[in-house]
């Protein structure tokens, strides 16, 4: 069959990239806790607060007092870097200062400044002083126990989100692991490619969010043993932009040796390509101009003197593209680095949800008409438009919403997950999955009446975390799937392979496209993923 012209990457890559940028709307959905004081209990299921008993751990910077709750121990709002404020704004992170006495860490820290300023109920819920993390461990864990470590990177289009929405008590206690969830700088405070800024860093990089993630990994290597974790068994995991961040860590030379397994959820490296230095600089110039700093003789000083709200306003219609490549921090685009075999090679677990794009279509054009669907496909594909319409006819899906969702899911997340998995599988042990629960809850506040949003982007999060933003509680069958999934992820952290006695075997990915389907009826391996998502039709550029 003639392949689609790669120069016109569908609605797939084009519209989904726009949709990912537009995931900024999700700030209205993924609303932050009402205040920092309230956030300490945000991830506790209603009606089960559990007794709290103080527990002390000593790290390199000083003593911490956390608490025991719900079968696990938690240490909330632990600083992993110095506050990036004042003259430290738009600079590489520095280690946190030491303290004397015992520091109470029983309340989560504010989220980093959100560059999608929708849905925040209290301005105290965010701060530029935000480089903190939460640590969860089993109740019986002690220093030196050698437990595997799971370090979580939240998503949010590099513009919004917080690690505090991803509690880890259940994962820690169920799998015998230590779970770490971090905040990192967002928007143009986290990713700004202006030479006046990047020139201050020896690596000529303005990817401060990526630097924060590496600093958190360094903190983990330095301190996780005190919590019972093994600094030699660190699994870094992320979803959406968090997965894009994992891609960047895989390609960043300075992250080598800081982690030993990688999980990429709904963010394949071949889809989430990084901007080069020229594009990052152009985007930075646009942002500086809107912030009123373009004509300043000292752009860096002007941006550091601006208020946080002014910077958010300047970026309102300029979503960040995330970490840039072509500098000393990230020499190559991650997909290019992986394809060339020059990356931090560790075992990989990678996957997507069955109907990723339903979330984006529901939030952006829930009442799409047949005429609009046809026009968008023809405009997005040029000479290939009619072939795409023939492959995704409206009558096969029942509505324009479902047709566009299927088209976008297949051409972007699904097939790029297959292609990225193939790149990995030829070099390291790789395990691929598809999350498929046809009754999965969507995100709280994101449900559009009359639309089926099951299996959409982010659907799996409530099954892996003590997640605060699920639309509704899981059923008993879904809870069983959640247990299977946590055990697979925990085993991957422990062994570098998702081997769980009593659960279905998870075969390694291969050139046959082997994928484990995660379904409430029971996980099952198969090779139909690429055919189900019509990946041969979409053609894998450079994937072999």
C-alpha positions in Angstrom: 0.0 0.0 0.0 1.2 3.5 -0.7 2.2 5.2 2.6 1.0 8.6 3.6 3.3 11.4 2.7 5.4 11.9 5.8 5.7 15.7 5.1 2.1 16.1 6.1 1.8 14.4 9.5 -1.9 14.4 9.9 -4.2 15.8 12.2 -2.4 13.1 14.1 0.8 14.7 15.0 -0.4 18.2 14.1 -3.7 18.3 15.9 -2.5 16.2 18.8 0.4 18.6 19.4 -2.1 21.4 19.4 -4.2 19.4 21.8 -1.3 18.7 24.1 -0.5 22.4 24.1 -4.2 22.9 24.8 -4.0 20.5 27.6 -3.5 23.7 29.5 -7.3 23.6 29.6 -6.8 20.7 32.0 -5.8 23.2 34.7 -9.5 23.8 35.0 -9.9 20.0 35.4 -6.9 19.1 37.4 -7.7 21.8 40.0 -5.2 22.2 42.7 -6.0 21.8 46.4 -7.8 24.8 48.0 -4.7 25.7 50.0 -1.3 24.3 51.0 -2.7 23.4 54.4 -5.5 21.4 52.8 -3.3 19.6 50.4 -1.7 17.3 53.0 -4.9 15.3 53.1 -6.0 15.7 49.5 -5.1 12.2 48.4 -6.7 10.4 51.3 -9.9 8.5 50.2 -13.0 10.1 51.8 -13.9 8.5 55.1 -10.5 6.8 55.7 -8.2 9.4 57.2 -6.4 6.8 59.3 -4.4 7.5 62.5 -1.2 9.6 62.1 1.9 8.8 64.0 5.1 10.8 63.7 8.2 9.1 62.3 11.7 10.7 61.9 14.3 10.1 59.1 17.6 11.9 58.8 18.8 12.9 55.3 21.9 14.8 54.2 20.3 18.2 54.9 18.9 17.4 58.3 16.2 15.5 60.2 12.7 15.1 58.9 9.5 14.2 60.8 6.8 12.6 58.7 3.8 10.6 59.6 2.4 7.1 59.4 -1.0 6.9 57.7 -3.1 4.2 56.0 -0.6 1.4 56.2 2.3 3.5 54.9 4.6 6.4 56.0 4.7 9.7 54.2 7.1 12.6 54.2 5.4 15.6 52.4 6.9 18.8 51.2 10.6 17.8 51.4 12.9 20.3 49.7 15.2 18.8 47.1 16.6 22.1 45.8 16.9 25.7 47.0 14.0 28.0 46.2 14.3 29.3 42.5 13.3 32.8 43.4 14.7 36.3 43.0 18.1 36.1 41.4 17.8 32.3 41.3 14.8 32.6 38.9 15.7 31.2 35.5 18.9 29.6 36.8 19.9 26.0 37.3 18.7 24.5 40.6 21.0 24.4 43.6 20.9 21.8 46.5 18.8 22.8 49.4 20.3 24.5 52.5 20.9 22.4 55.6 18.7 23.0 58.6 19.1 22.4 62.3 16.5 20.6 64.5 13.7 18.5 63.1 11.8 19.7 60.0 8.1 18.8 60.0 7.1 17.3 56.6 3.5 16.4 57.1 1.9 19.0 54.6 2.4 19.1 50.9 4.1 22.1 49.4 2.4 24.4 46.9 2.5 23.6 43.2 4.9 25.5 40.9 3.5 28.6 39.2 0.9 27.4 36.8 1.1 28.7 33.2 -2.5 27.6 32.6 -4.2 29.8 35.1 -7.6 28.2 35.1 -9.4 26.6 38.0 -7.1 27.6 40.8 -9.4 28.1 43.8 -6.7 29.8 46.0 -3.6 31.7 44.8 -1.8 30.3 47.9 -1.9 26.9 46.2 1.0 27.9 43.9 4.4 29.5 44.5 7.7 29.9 42.7 9.2 28.4 45.8 8.0 24.9 44.8 10.9 22.5 44.4 9.7 20.0 46.8 8.9 16.3 46.7 6.8 13.8 48.6 8.1 10.4 49.8 6.0 7.3 50.6 7.3 4.1 52.1 5.9 0.9 53.6 5.1 1.1 57.3 7.8 -1.4 58.2 10.5 0.2 56.0 13.8 1.2 57.7 17.0 2.7 56.5 19.1 0.4 54.5 16.3 -1.9 53.5 17.2 -1.8 49.9 13.7 -1.3 48.5 13.1 -0.4 44.9 12.3 3.3 44.2 9.6 4.8 42.0 10.1 8.5 41.1 7.1 10.0 39.4 7.0 13.0 37.0 3.5 14.5 36.5 2.2 15.6 33.1 0.4 18.8 32.1 1.9 20.0 28.8 5.0 21.3 30.7 2.7 24.2 31.7 0.6 23.0 34.6 0.2 20.2 37.2 1.7 19.1 40.5 3.2 16.0 42.0 0.9 16.4 45.0 -2.1 14.9 43.1 -0.3 11.5 42.9 -0.2 9.9 46.3 1.9 6.9 46.7 0.9 5.2 49.9 -1.0 2.3 48.3 1.8 1.6 45.7 4.4 1.7 48.5 2.6 -0.6 50.8 1.4 -3.0 48.2 4.6 -3.4 46.3 7.2 -2.8 49.0 8.7 0.1 47.2 9.6 3.7 48.1 7.6 6.2 46.0 8.7 9.8 45.3 6.6 12.4 43.5 8.1 15.7 42.6 7.2 19.2 41.5 9.4 20.9 38.8 9.3 24.3 37.2 6.7 24.9 34.5 6.0 27.2 31.6 8.6 29.7 30.6 10.0 29.6 34.1 10.9 26.0 33.4 11.7 26.2 29.7 13.1 29.4 28.1 15.7 29.3 25.3 16.8 32.9 25.3 20.6 33.2 24.8 20.7 35.9 27.4 19.5 33.3 29.9 21.1 30.2 28.5 24.5 31.9 28.2 24.6 32.0 32.0 24.7 28.2 32.2 27.8 26.3 31.1 25.5 23.9 29.1 23.9 26.8 27.2 20.5 25.4 28.2 17.3 27.0 29.4 15.5 23.7 30.2 15.3 24.4 33.9 12.4 22.0 34.4 14.6 19.2 33.1 17.4 20.4 35.4 15.0 20.2 38.3 14.1 16.6 37.5 17.8 15.7 37.4 18.4 17.5 40.7 15.5 15.5 42.2 17.2 12.3 41.0 20.5 13.5 42.6 18.7 14.2 45.8 17.2 10.7 45.6 20.6 9.1 45.0 21.9 11.0 48.0 19.1 10.4 50.4 16.7 7.6 49.5 18.7 5.1 51.5 17.6 6.8 54.7 14.0 6.0 53.8 14.8 2.3 53.0 15.2 2.8 49.3 18.0 1.4 47.1 19.8 4.2 45.1 20.8 1.5 42.6 17.2 0.6 41.8 15.5 3.8 40.8 12.6 3.7 38.3 11.7 7.0 36.8 8.1 7.1 35.5 6.0 9.8 33.9 2.7 10.4 32.0 2.1 12.7 29.0 4.6 15.6 29.4 6.0 13.6 32.3 6.7 10.8 29.8 8.3 13.4 27.5 10.5 14.3 30.4 11.5 10.7 30.8 12.4 10.7 27.1 14.6 13.7 27.8 16.2 12.0 30.8 17.0 9.0 28.7 18.9 11.3 26.3 20.6 13.7 28.8 24.2 12.7 29.5 24.1 14.3 33.0 21.3 11.9 34.0 23.3 8.8 33.3 23.4 6.5 36.3 20.8 8.3 38.2 18.0 5.8 37.3 17.9 2.2 36.3 14.4 1.6 34.7 12.1 3.9 32.8 8.3 4.0 32.4 6.7 6.1 29.6 2.9 6.4 29.8 1.0 8.2 27.0 4.0 10.2 25.8 6.1 8.3 23.2 9.4 9.9 22.3 8.8 9.8 18.6 5.7 11.9 19.1 6.9 14.4 21.7 9.8 15.8 19.7 11.9 18.6 21.3 12.4 22.0 19.7 15.9 22.8 18.5 17.8 25.8 19.8 16.6 28.1 17.0 13.0 27.4 17.6 13.4 27.6 21.4 15.1 31.0 21.0 12.3 32.3 18.7 9.7 31.2 21.2 11.7 32.9 23.9 11.9 36.1 22.0 8.1 36.2 21.5 7.6 35.5 25.2 10.1 38.3 26.3 8.4 40.8 24.0 5.0 40.0 25.5 6.5 40.3 29.0 7.7 43.8 28.1 11.4 42.8 28.2 12.3 42.7 24.4 13.7 46.2 24.3 15.5 45.9 27.6 19.3 46.1 27.5 19.2 43.4 30.2 16.5 40.9 29.2 17.5 38.5 32.0 17.3 41.1 34.7 13.9 42.3 33.3 12.5 38.8 33.4 13.8 38.2 36.9 12.2 41.4 38.1 8.8 40.8 36.6 6.0 39.5 38.8 4.9 35.9 38.5 1.4 36.8 37.4 2.9 39.1 34.7 4.9 36.2 33.3 1.8 33.9 33.3 -0.1 36.6 31.4 2.7 37.0 28.9 2.6 33.3 28.1 -1.2 33.0 27.9 -1.2 32.2 24.2 2.4 31.0 24.0 2.5 27.5 25.4 6.0 26.2 26.0 7.4 23.4 23.9 9.2 21.9 26.8 12.9 21.0 27.0 15.0 22.0 23.9 17.7 19.9 22.3 21.0 20.8 20.7 22.7 22.1 23.9 25.0 20.7 26.5 22.1 19.4 28.6 20.2 17.6 25.9 22.6 17.3 22.8 20.1 15.4 20.7 16.4 15.1 20.4 15.5 12.0 22.5 13.9 10.1 19.6 17.0 10.7 17.5 19.3 9.7 20.4 17.4 6.5 21.0 17.4 5.7 17.3 21.2 6.2 17.1 21.8 4.2 20.2 23.4 7.0 22.2 21.2 7.2 25.3 21.1 6.1 28.9 20.1 2.5 28.2 17.9 1.0 30.9 14.9 -1.4 30.7 11.7 0.3 29.5 8.0 -0.1 30.1 5.9 1.9 27.6 2.2 2.2 26.7 -0.9 4.2 26.0 -4.6 4.1 26.6 -7.0 2.6 24.1 -8.7 5.9 23.1 -6.2 8.6 24.1 -7.6 11.4 22.0 -11.2 11.3 23.4 -10.1 13.6 26.1 -8.7 16.2 23.7 -11.7 16.1 21.3 -14.2 16.2 24.2 -12.5 19.3 25.7 -11.9 21.1 22.4 -14.8 20.3 20.1 -17.4 18.0 21.8 -20.1 19.0 19.3 -18.2 18.4 16.2 -20.4 18.0 13.1 -20.0 15.6 10.2 -19.2 18.6 7.9 -16.6 19.9 10.3 -15.0 16.4 10.6 -14.7 16.1 6.8 -13.3 19.6 6.4 -10.7 19.1 9.2 -9.4 15.8 7.8 -9.2 17.1 4.2 -7.4 20.3 5.4 -5.1 18.3 7.7 -4.0 15.8 5.0 -3.9 17.6 1.8 -3.7 15.1 -1.1 -4.0 12.2 1.3 -7.2 13.6 2.9 -9.7 11.4 1.0 -7.7 8.3 1.7 -7.9 9.1 5.4 -11.6 9.7 5.2 -12.0 6.4 3.5 -10.0 4.7 6.2 -12.0 6.5 9.0 -15.6 6.8 7.6 -18.1 8.4 9.9 -20.5 5.4 9.6 -17.9 3.1 11.1 -17.8 5.1 14.3 -21.3 6.4 15.0 -20.4 10.1 15.5 -17.8 12.7 14.3 -16.5 12.8 17.9 -15.7 9.1 18.0 -14.3 9.1 14.4 -11.9 12.0 15.1 -10.9 10.5 18.4 -10.0 7.2 16.7 -8.2 8.9 13.9 -6.1 11.1 16.3 -5.5 8.3 18.7 -4.2 5.9 16.0 -2.0 8.4 14.1 -0.4 9.9 17.2 -0.3 8.2 20.6 -1.0 4.6 19.6 1.2 4.2 16.6 4.0 6.4 18.0 3.9 4.2 21.1 4.4 1.1 18.8 7.2 2.8 16.9 9.0 4.0 20.0 8.6 0.6 21.7 10.2 -1.0 18.6 13.2 1.4 18.8 13.7 0.5 22.5 13.1 -3.3 22.0 15.9 -3.6 19.6 18.3 -2.3 22.3 17.0 -3.1 25.8 14.4 -5.2 27.5 11.1 -3.5 26.7 7.6 -4.2 27.8 4.6 -2.6 26.1 1.0 -2.2 27.3 -2.4 -0.8 26.3 -4.8 0.3 29.0 -8.3 -0.8 28.0 -11.1 -0.5 30.5 -14.3 0.5 28.5 -15.9 1.8 31.7 -12.9 3.8 33.1 -13.6 7.0 35.0 -12.5 10.2 33.3 -10.9 13.2 35.1 -13.1 15.0 37.5 -14.9 17.9 35.8 -13.9 16.7 32.3 -17.0 14.6 31.5 -19.1 16.1 28.7 -22.7 14.8 28.9 -23.5 12.3 26.2 -19.8 11.5 25.2 -18.0 8.3 25.9 -14.7 9.3 27.4 -13.5 6.0 28.6 -9.9 5.0 28.0 -9.0 8.6 27.2 -5.7 10.3 28.0 -5.0 10.0 31.7 -7.5 7.2 32.3 -4.9 4.9 33.8 -3.7 7.4 36.5 -6.4 6.4 39.0 -5.3 2.8 38.8 -1.7 3.5 39.7 -1.8 6.3 42.2 -3.8 7.5 45.1 -5.1 10.0 42.6 -7.1 13.0 43.7 -8.7 13.9 40.4 -10.7 10.8 39.4 -14.3 11.4 38.3 -15.6 8.6 40.6 -14.2 5.8 42.7 -13.2 2.5 41.0 -15.5 -0.5 41.1 -14.4 -3.8 42.6 -13.3 -5.1 39.2 -11.5 -1.9 38.4 -9.8 -2.1 41.9 -8.6 -5.6 41.0 -7.1 -4.2 37.7 -5.5 -1.4 39.7 -3.8 -4.0 42.0 -2.5 -6.0 39.0 -1.1 -2.8 37.5 0.6 -1.6 40.7 2.2 -5.0 41.1 3.4 -5.0 37.6 4.9 -1.5 37.9 6.4 -2.4 41.3 8.0 -5.6 39.9 9.5 -3.6 37.1 11.0 -1.2 39.6 12.4 -4.2 41.6 13.6 -6.5 38.9 13.7 -4.5 35.6 11.0 -6.9 34.4 7.2 -6.9 35.3 7.3 -10.5 36.7 4.6 -11.1 39.3 3.8 -14.6 40.6 0.1 -15.4 40.2 -0.4 -12.7 37.4 -0.5 -13.3 33.7 3.0 -13.3 32.1 4.0 -10.1 30.4 6.1 -11.0 27.4 8.8 -8.6 26.2 8.0 -6.4 23.2 9.5 -7.5 19.9 9.2 -6.9 16.1 5.9 -8.8 16.2 4.4 -5.9 18.2 3.7 -7.9 21.4 1.6 -5.8 23.8 -0.1 -6.6 27.2 -3.7 -5.4 27.3 -4.7 -4.2 30.8 -8.4 -4.9 31.1 -10.6 -5.6 34.2 -11.3 -9.1 32.7 -7.6 -9.8 33.2 -4.4 -8.8 31.6 -3.7 -10.6 28.3 -0.8 -10.5 25.8 -1.4 -10.2 22.1 0.0 -8.9 18.8 -3.0 -7.1 17.4 -2.2 -3.6 18.7 -0.6 -2.3 15.5 -3.4 -3.7 13.3 -6.1 -2.4 15.7 -4.7 1.1 15.4 -3.9 0.9 11.7 -0.3 1.7 12.1 0.8 0.3 8.7 -1.5 2.9 7.2 0.1 5.7 9.1 3.6 4.6 8.2 6.4 4.6 10.7 9.0 7.2 9.6 12.4 5.9 10.4 11.1 3.0 12.4 12.3 0.3 10.0 
